[in-house]
């Protein structure tokens, strides 16, 4: 798979979380990857390659969807 494939999948998942659950995804350098239920927010480290970002977001999405 190419980096572009994972980038597209990542942003598709970001859009899905926003539309279906009103979850905001924030990515910043050196961020701790985590789900913050009180803020309805997932934070992702933007230093990661898109492959790792996608799988990290998928993991954190699982926590978020279970909580919702």
Secondary structure, 3 states (H helix, E strand, C coil): CCHHHHHHHHHHHHHHHHHHHCCEEEEECCCCCEEECCCCEEEEECCCCHHHHHHHHHHHHHHHHHHC
